């Protein structure tokens, strides 16, 4: 399975949150099309069909990617686990 780079997911989640705040402040403002674009891209990037699922998947992927916990408990070549603890 292909995964979107964590930096891209981070940017998309941040854009979504920023656009959501703008939309809440001015529901009829010009952010509407950009918001739709961000939602679409987040859904495609996470393999989901709605924004709530996309955000949940993106946040889960970011938690594991940034922490290095994609495979917790698996020892690295130098004897450490991927989470950085001694093995």
Secondary structure, 3 states (H helix, E strand, C coil): CCCCCHHHHHHHHHHHHHHHHHHHHCCCCCCHHHHHHHHHHHHHHHCCCCHHHHHHHHHHHHHHHHHCCCCCCCECCCCEECCCCEC
